[in-house]
Amino acid sequence: MSSEAHVNTGCGHECDAAVLKADTLPEAENHPWWKGDFKIPRVLSEFIVQIDSESKIRLNEPAYEIKRIEKQIFLTQCRYIPPTNKVFLEGYIRKNIEYAARTCSKGRGIAGVIKDTTVHVPFKAYTKVDFFGCKPQIIPNPPALVARYFDEKRMGKDIREADRSNIEIFNEPVYCELEWSAVYDADIDDKGRPIDGFLNEEEFQEFTDKSVIYLCIKLLQKQQVCWPGHPTPYKEEPQKMPYPMDTQWKTPVVDAEEKK
């Protein structure tokens, strides 16, 4: 028998599988970066905001009476702008309007059918909030640093060489929760047409909606917190806590003074 193994792949050629490259990676050192025991959502602020809205609504067909309006609030935007105390809100009121549409009127009676129309009434506003004891933790990126060197003739900078420092910090976003909402509104028919033969009865297809909206909103952010009573490495000397925005480039002279 031949010592060469032949693999029949059924494809008309020999097997081409192989290990192309293999490396043994060296160990990379790591350093502790202590920021707390737990990372949990913290309540930054909780508030009730009032938004007033006025809109013009048109039904699918003329109606002589609105029977019921179901209302729900939906937020499409709740955006905190750092480092201010302002929150921008945007959303809409979903209104399902049930109304009576006249099919006939004769003598002393009006007959009709119950129909419905669903509309989305938009609203937007901004509000100022108060932070009680716990503010958003948002750290901006420091500017990039560049160190240049003389050229060989010491007449200007060396365009071929530069040392750079870039620090990018990622923050947890501040987000909102809608705890509850309330809507109080008035529907005003200002373009009705009287129905012949009926006193105080009229048909309308458009009406004005005036709404007072109350939103209870909770502002939160995920933050690392310490367990009460748990010893912290930097409790006594917080200035020694490592910080990514420390962009001072240390020289040998500075290091020597620190060692003293």
N, C-alpha and C positions, 0 to 999 in steps of 0.2 A: 504494500500500500504506500501511496505517496504521503509525505508529511505535510503537504500543502492542503489546507482545508478549502474546499470550494463550496460556496453558499449559493444555492439555486433560489433566486428571488422570484422566479416565474415571470420576470420582466425582460428577459433576454440579455441581461448584463449582470456583472458581479455587484455585491453589496458595497456601497460607497460610504458607509457610516464610519466615523472616526472621531476621536477627541482632538480638536484643532488646537486648543490652547488651555492651559491650566496654570493658575497662579495661587500661591499661598499668601494670604493677606497678612500684613503686620498688624499688631495690636494698636488701636487708637486710644489715647488717653481721654478720660472724661473728668469733669470737675463738677462738684455739687452746685446746684442752682436752686437754693431753697426759697420758696415763695409762700408756703402755707401748707396746711394739712389737707384741706378739701377745696375743690373748685366747684362752686355751686352758684345758682342764680341768686343774686342779691337784689332786694327791692330798693331802688334809688329814690323813687317818688311815687305817690299815689294821689290822684286828684280827680275832680269832677269838672268837666268843661261844658259850657253852654254854647251852642251854635244855633243861630237863627237863620232860617232859610225861607225864601219865597220863590214859588215856581208857578208856571202856567201849564196846565195839563189839558190835553185834548183826548176825549174818549173816542172809541172806534166808531160810534154812532150816537145820535141824540138820545138822551135819557131824561126822564121826568123825576127821578129820585135815586139818590145813592143809598144803598142798603147797608153796606159795610165796607170798611177799608182795613185790610191786614197790613201791618207795617213791621219791617225788620231793618236793622242797621247793619251795614257791612263796611268795614274799613279796608281801603285799598292802599293807604299809606299812613305810617306813623313814624316820623323821622326826627330823631334828635340831632341837633347841629352842635358839635363841640367847637370851642369850649364855652358856648353861650348857655343860656337857660331856656332856650326856645325849642318847642316841638311843633312840627308841621303835620297837620292832620288832613286826610282826604278820604272820601268814601261816598256812599250813596244810601238813600232810603229806598228800599224795595216796597212798593205799594201795590197791593192787589185790590182793585176797586170793583166791587160788585154793585151793579146798578140795574134799575128797571127801565127797559126800552119799550116804548109804546108800540103796540100793534094795531089797536083800534080804540076809539072813544065814541061813546054814543049815549045819549040821554044823560044819566047821572053817574055813569061808570067809565072807568079807564082800564083797559086790559093790556097786558104786556108780558114780556119774558125777562128772566133774570140772566144777565150776561156779565162778563168781567173783562177788565183791562189791567195789565200789569205794566208798571212804569218804574224806571230807576231815576230817582231825583238826586242829582249830585250835590255835594257840599264840600267846601274846603275852608280851612282856617288855620291859624297858628296861635299858640298860647305859651305863656311864660310859666315855668314850673319852679318849685322850691325843692331843694335836696336837703333832707333831714339826716345829717350825720354820715351819710354814705354817698359820695359823689362818683360820677363815672371815672374809671381809670383808663385814660386814653393818652398814649405817649406818641407824639409825632416823631417822624424820622429826622435825625440831625442832618445837616448839610454834608455833602461829600467833601473829603479833605484830599488835597493833592500836594505832594512835596516834589519840588523841582531841584535840579542840580546844575552846576556850571558845566559848560562844555569844556573841551580840552584846552582851549585858549583862555578860558575864564573871562570871556567877553560877553557871555549871555547864557541862556539856558540850553541844556542838552535836550534836543527834541526827541532823542531816541530812548530816553529813560525818564520814568516818573514813578513815584510811589503813591498809591491811592488807598483811601479808606472809605468804605461804604457800609453803612449800618442800616438794616431794614427791620423795623419792629412791627409785629402783627398784634392787633388789639382785638379783644372780644367786642362784637357789636352791641350797642344798646338797642333793646327791642321792647315792644309794647304788648300788653295783654288787655283786651277789652273785657272788663269785669261785668258790666251791665250797661244797658242803654234804656232810654225812655224818650218817647216822642209825643208831644202835644201839638195838635194842629187844628186849623180852621179851614173849611172848604167854602169858598164864596162864589156863588153863581152870579156873574155880572153881565152875562150876555144871553139871558133866557128869553124865549119867545112864548107868549101866552098860548095856552091850548083853548081853542074856541069852545065856548059854552061852559067853561069850568073856571070858577073864581079861585084865585091864588094857586093855580096850577100852570106850570110852564115847562117847556123842554129846553135843554141846554146840551151842548157838546164840549164846551170849554169852561173851565173854572179855575180860580186862583187858589193855590194851596199855600198857607202860611204855617210853618212848622217851627217849633222850639224843641231842640234836640239836647238831651243830657247824656254825656258819655262818662263813665267811670273807667279810668285808664290807669294801669300799673306799668311803670317804667322799670325795666330790669336789665341787669348785665351779669354775665358769669364772671365771678371773681374768686381768687384763692384766698381763703380765710384760715385763721388759726383756731385750733380747738382751745376753748377757755382753760387757762391754767397750764397749758402745754408750754414747756420751755422753748424759746426760739433762739437760734444762733446769733441773731443780730438785734435782740431786744434791748440790750444795754448800750450797744454802739451801732445804731442804724446807719451811720455814715460809712461803715465798712462793708455794707451790703453791696455785692457786685451789681453793676448797673450797665446796661448796654450803651447808654448815651455818654459814657465816660470816654470821650474821643481825644483826650490829651495823649500825645505821643511822648512816652517817657524816654529821656536820654540817660546815658550812663551816669551823668552827674547827679541827676535827680534820684536814680536808684541808689547811688552811693549814700546820699544824704538820708534817704529813708532807712537804710540799713543801720545807720548810727542810732 
